[in-house]
Amino acid sequence: MTTLAGRHELFVRAPPDAVWRVHTNIEAWSQWQPDVAASHVEGPIATGTVFRWKSGGLSITSRIQHVETAREIAWNGTAIGTRAYHRWTLTPQEGGTLVSTEESMDGWLVALLKVVMPDFLNKSLMVWMNSLKERVELQEDAYRSGSA
C-alpha cells in the first residue's frame, strides 16, 4: 500500500489562541481555505467529535483524535480510496506562533495521485498553511487597528 507523508511549519504573527480560533472554526473553513468547498462539525471541538467536509472534490468524514486547546489538534479522515491522519501543533514564540502540521495518507487513490501528481500532499498542506496564516494575520491586524 502506498503511504504519503508531509510536514510543514510556518510562523504566524498572532498568539496561539487567535490561530486556534480560526483553525478550529470548522464551519468557516470554506471562507478562507480555497481547497475546502464545505464543512460541518457535529459537536464541540473535542476528542471523538465527527466533522464532514468537501475538499478537492472528495467528501471526507473525519473524527477528532486529540485536542489540547490552543496547542494541538489531530484527526483522522476517510474518503473514497483514502485514509488520512492530520496533526496540527501551535507553539508560542516571541511575536506569534509556530504552526506545525503533519499528515499521512494511504489507500488506492493515494497510489494513483502519487503517480499523476507526485507533490499533491505537500502542495495541499502549503495552501492550507498559507491560507491559515493570511486569515489569522488579517484578523489580528484588524483587531489591533480597532476595525474588527
C-alpha positions in Angstrom: 0.0 0.0 0.0 1.3 3.4 -0.9 1.7 5.9 2.0 2.4 9.6 1.7 3.5 11.9 4.4 4.2 15.6 4.6 5.2 18.0 7.3 5.4 21.8 7.3 6.0 24.7 9.7 5.1 28.3 9.4 5.3 31.3 11.7 2.1 33.3 12.2 2.2 36.8 13.7 -0.6 36.1 16.2 -0.9 34.4 19.6 -1.8 30.7 19.7 -5.4 31.4 20.8 -6.0 33.5 17.7 -4.7 30.8 15.4 -6.7 28.2 17.3 -10.0 30.2 17.0 -9.6 30.4 13.2 -8.3 26.9 12.7 -10.9 25.1 14.8 -13.9 27.0 13.5 -14.5 24.1 11.1 -17.8 25.6 9.9 -15.9 28.6 8.5 -13.2 26.7 6.7 -14.6 27.3 3.2 -14.5 31.1 3.9 -10.6 31.1 3.9 -9.4 27.7 2.8 -9.6 27.6 -1.0 -9.5 23.8 -1.3 -12.5 23.4 1.1 -15.9 23.7 -0.5 -18.0 23.0 2.6 -17.6 21.8 6.2 -19.8 20.8 9.1 -18.9 19.8 12.6 -21.3 17.6 14.6 -20.4 18.8 18.1 -17.8 20.7 20.1 -14.1 20.6 19.4 -13.4 17.5 21.5 -12.0 14.0 21.1 -14.4 11.8 19.3 -16.3 14.6 17.5 -17.1 13.9 13.9 -16.9 16.5 11.1 -17.6 16.2 7.4 -16.1 18.3 4.7 -15.5 18.5 1.0 -12.0 19.1 -0.3 -10.5 18.6 -3.8 -13.8 17.1 -5.0 -13.9 14.5 -2.2 -16.4 14.1 0.6 -14.4 13.4 3.8 -15.5 12.2 7.1 -13.1 13.0 10.0 -13.1 12.3 13.7 -11.1 14.3 16.2 -8.5 12.1 17.9 -6.8 14.5 20.2 -7.3 18.1 21.5 -5.3 20.3 23.7 -6.9 23.8 23.4 -4.7 26.3 21.7 -1.9 23.8 21.5 -2.7 20.7 19.4 -5.5 19.1 17.4 -5.4 15.8 15.4 -7.9 14.0 13.4 -8.3 11.0 11.1 -10.3 11.0 8.0 -11.7 8.7 5.3 -12.8 9.4 1.8 -13.2 7.1 -1.2 -10.0 5.2 -1.6 -8.1 7.2 1.1 -7.4 7.2 4.8 -5.5 10.0 6.4 -4.2 11.3 9.8 -3.6 15.0 10.3 -2.0 16.7 13.3 -1.5 20.4 14.0 0.5 21.9 16.8 0.7 25.5 17.9 3.9 26.6 19.7 4.0 30.1 21.3 7.0 32.1 20.2 8.0 35.7 20.6 5.7 37.8 18.4 3.5 34.9 17.4 3.0 31.2 16.9 4.9 28.5 15.2 2.3 26.4 13.4 3.3 22.8 12.6 1.4 20.3 10.6 2.0 16.7 9.6 -0.3 14.5 7.6 0.0 10.9 6.4 -2.3 9.2 3.8 -2.7 5.8 2.3 -5.1 3.9 0.0 -5.6 3.2 -3.6 -6.5 6.8 -4.5 -3.3 7.9 -2.9 -1.3 5.5 -5.0 -3.0 6.9 -8.1 -2.5 10.5 -7.2 1.2 9.9 -6.3 1.7 8.8 -10.0 -0.2 11.7 -11.7 0.5 14.5 -9.1 3.6 13.4 -7.0 3.7 16.5 -4.8 -0.1 16.9 -4.2 0.1 16.4 -0.4 2.9 19.0 0.1 1.1 21.5 -2.1 -2.2 20.9 -0.3 -0.5 21.4 3.1 1.2 24.6 2.0 -2.0 26.1 0.6 -3.7 25.3 3.9 -0.9 26.7 6.0 -0.6 29.9 3.9 -4.3 30.4 3.9 -4.5 30.0 7.7 -1.6 32.4 8.2 -3.2 35.0 5.9 -6.7 34.7 7.6 -5.3 34.9 11.2 -2.9 37.8 10.5 -5.7 39.8 8.7 -8.0 39.3 11.7 -5.2 40.2 14.1 -4.3 43.3 12.2 -7.9 44.4 12.1 -8.3 43.8 15.8 -5.1 45.8 16.6 -6.2 48.7 14.4 -9.7 48.7 16.0 -11.5 47.9 12.8 -12.6 44.4 13.8 
